[in-house]
Amino acid sequence: MAKSPEPDTSPLDRLRRAVSAATDLPQIQFAMESYAPSVRIKMLSYSHYPPVGAVDFGPDIRVYNFGWPASWVETYWRSDYIHIDPVPRIAARRTLPFWWSEVEKMATLDAEERAYIDNIRAQRFGPGLAIPVFGPNGRNGYYAAGIGNDVPLLDEREIAELHAACQLAHLRCCDLILEALPGQVSLSERERQILGFVVRGHSNQMIAAQLSISSNTVDTYVRRCFDKLDVHDRVTAGLRGLALGLVA
């Protein structure tokens, strides 16, 4: 018997299938670009934040954007607005989307940040949403979504759907980025235990007393952790262990 054609589904369902099948980041961008009009989004940008200690941690966190005027995108990065824009910083402390217009009620801005917000208003992008997204071991992200001018604001249902869409895309991006990173670090159970004490700020002597082993044995385990994590100090070892999910 011939298989019946798959029934038409919602834009979010189509996005879910496209994102799940994506094998690179441009395919995820295309899926989001195709989905955005269904929730009246004209401009969208996505930034990915590797956790401190991750091997890909660094200043270049851009992933993709579309719909924004090219001149503004160039200005944003040339003027180093990424370090001035207060919206991502505020979004990192929240769990739900919020309108750009709410920023000044949520945090005290310095003069440079206020000037940036005034500049954004002068661009006449219209209302927009800040959308925090979350991933494994603190590998989070941020979407900026603009709806343009003379368009009704999204209602609560539409905002919730957009948030779900961004979260789906972000998690698939996490999968692809993690797959492309160097091979996973493997620690023994004892090495994980020792690293956990290091993260908590315990000295070798304190760890030795806790585990009833010698300080020299602890030092050997700590150095093994350093070698496997490719680090040279306790702070970086702890941060990398947390970023890789090696410490509970």
C-alpha positions in Angstrom: 0.0 0.0 0.0 1.3 3.4 -0.9 2.3 5.6 2.0 -0.1 8.5 2.4 1.5 12.0 2.1 2.5 13.6 5.3 -0.2 16.1 6.3 0.5 19.8 6.3 1.9 20.9 9.7 2.4 24.1 11.6 5.4 26.4 10.9 6.9 25.3 14.2 6.6 21.6 13.3 8.3 22.3 9.9 11.1 24.2 11.7 11.6 21.3 14.1 12.0 18.8 11.3 14.3 21.1 9.4 16.5 21.9 12.4 16.7 18.2 13.4 17.9 17.3 9.9 20.4 20.2 9.7 24.0 19.2 9.3 25.6 22.6 9.5 24.9 26.1 10.9 23.9 27.7 7.5 21.1 25.1 7.2 19.8 26.2 10.7 19.9 29.8 9.6 17.9 29.0 6.4 15.4 27.1 8.6 15.0 30.1 10.9 14.8 32.5 8.0 12.0 30.4 6.5 10.2 30.2 9.8 10.5 33.9 10.9 7.7 35.4 8.7 5.1 33.0 10.3 5.5 35.0 13.6 6.0 38.3 11.8 9.7 38.5 12.5 11.5 40.6 9.9 15.0 40.8 11.5 16.7 38.1 13.5 20.2 37.6 14.9 21.7 34.8 16.9 24.8 34.9 19.2 26.3 31.8 20.7 28.1 31.9 24.1 30.6 29.2 24.8 31.1 28.9 28.6 34.3 30.2 30.1 36.8 27.3 30.0 35.5 25.8 26.8 38.1 25.3 24.1 36.1 27.5 21.8 35.6 30.3 24.3 36.6 33.6 22.8 35.4 37.1 21.6 33.9 36.1 18.3 30.4 34.9 19.2 28.5 35.8 16.1 26.7 33.0 14.3 24.2 34.5 11.9 21.8 37.3 11.3 19.3 38.2 8.6 17.0 41.1 7.8 19.0 43.8 9.4 20.3 46.6 7.2 23.8 45.8 6.1 25.0 49.3 7.2 23.8 48.7 10.7 25.4 45.2 11.0 28.7 46.7 9.9 28.4 49.6 12.3 27.5 47.3 15.2 30.7 45.3 14.9 33.0 48.1 13.7 32.0 50.2 16.7 32.4 47.3 19.1 28.8 47.6 20.2 28.9 44.0 21.3 30.7 45.2 24.4 28.3 48.2 24.9 24.9 46.8 24.1 23.2 46.1 27.5 20.4 43.9 26.1 22.4 40.6 25.9 23.8 41.2 29.4 20.3 41.6 30.8 18.9 38.7 28.8 21.6 36.4 30.3 20.0 36.9 33.7 16.5 36.2 32.6 14.6 33.1 31.4 11.9 34.6 29.2 11.8 37.0 26.2 11.3 40.7 26.8 10.8 43.8 24.6 13.7 46.1 24.0 11.6 48.9 25.3 11.7 47.4 28.8 15.4 47.4 29.1 15.7 50.7 31.0 13.2 49.5 33.6 15.2 46.3 34.1 18.7 47.6 34.8 20.6 50.8 35.6 22.4 51.8 32.4 25.6 53.8 32.3 26.0 56.8 29.9 27.5 54.6 27.1 24.7 52.1 27.3 22.0 54.8 27.3 23.6 56.4 24.3 23.5 53.0 22.5 19.8 52.6 23.4 19.1 56.0 22.0 21.0 55.1 18.8 18.9 52.0 18.4 15.7 54.1 18.7 17.1 56.5 16.1 17.5 53.5 13.6 13.7 53.1 13.7 13.8 49.3 13.6 10.5 49.2 15.5 9.7 47.0 18.4 11.9 44.0 19.1 12.3 41.1 21.4 15.4 39.9 23.4 15.2 36.1 23.6 17.5 34.1 25.9 18.2 30.5 25.1 20.0 27.8 27.1 22.2 24.8 26.3 24.4 22.1 27.9 26.9 23.1 30.6 26.2 26.8 30.4 26.5 26.9 26.6 23.8 29.6 26.2 22.8 32.1 23.5 20.8 35.1 22.6 18.4 36.1 19.8 17.4 39.6 18.9 14.2 39.6 16.9 12.8 42.8 15.2 9.2 43.0 13.8 9.7 46.3 12.1 7.4 49.3 12.1 3.6 49.4 11.6 3.2 45.8 12.6 1.0 44.6 15.6 3.0 43.4 18.6 3.3 39.7 19.1 0.9 38.3 21.7 1.9 35.9 24.5 1.2 32.8 22.4 3.3 34.1 19.5 6.2 35.1 21.8 6.1 31.6 23.5 6.2 29.9 20.1 9.1 32.1 18.9 11.0 31.3 22.1 10.4 27.6 21.6 11.7 28.0 18.0 14.8 29.8 19.0 15.5 27.2 21.7 15.1 24.4 19.2 17.6 26.0 16.8 20.0 26.9 19.6 20.2 23.3 20.9 20.9 22.0 17.4 23.6 24.6 17.0 25.1 23.3 20.3 25.0 19.8 18.9 26.8 20.7 15.7 29.4 23.0 17.4 30.2 20.3 20.1 30.6 17.7 17.4 33.1 19.9 15.6 35.3 20.5 18.7 38.3 18.4 19.5 37.7 14.9 20.9 36.0 14.6 24.3 38.2 14.5 27.4 37.9 11.3 29.4 38.6 11.3 33.1 38.6 8.4 35.5 36.1 8.3 38.4 38.9 9.3 40.8 40.1 12.1 38.5 36.6 13.5 38.3 36.3 13.3 42.1 39.6 15.2 42.5 38.7 17.8 39.9 35.4 18.4 41.8 37.4 19.2 44.9 39.7 21.5 42.9 36.6 23.4 41.5 35.4 23.9 45.1 38.8 25.5 46.0 40.2 22.7 48.1 44.0 22.4 48.4 45.9 19.2 47.8 46.3 18.8 51.5 42.5 19.3 52.1 41.7 16.8 49.3 44.1 14.2 50.8 42.6 14.5 54.2 39.1 14.1 52.8 39.9 11.0 50.7 42.5 9.5 53.2 45.2 9.4 50.6 48.6 11.2 50.5 49.2 14.7 49.2 51.6 13.3 46.6 48.9 11.0 45.2 46.5 13.9 45.0 49.2 15.9 43.2 49.6 13.1 40.7 45.8 13.1 40.0 45.7 16.9 39.6 48.6 16.8 37.1 46.8 14.1 35.1 43.7 16.3 35.0 45.9 19.2 33.8 47.4 17.1 31.0 44.0 15.7 29.8 42.3 19.1 29.9 45.4 20.8 28.3 45.6 23.4 31.0 48.3 24.6 33.4 46.6 25.9 36.5 43.8 24.9 38.9 41.4 27.8 38.0 41.5 27.0 34.3 41.2 23.3 35.0 38.1 23.9 37.1 36.5 26.1 34.4 37.2 23.7 31.6 35.9 20.8 33.7 32.7 22.6 34.3 32.4 23.7 30.6 32.9 20.0 29.5 30.4 18.7 32.0 33.0 16.7 33.9 32.2 18.1 37.3 28.8 17.7 38.9 
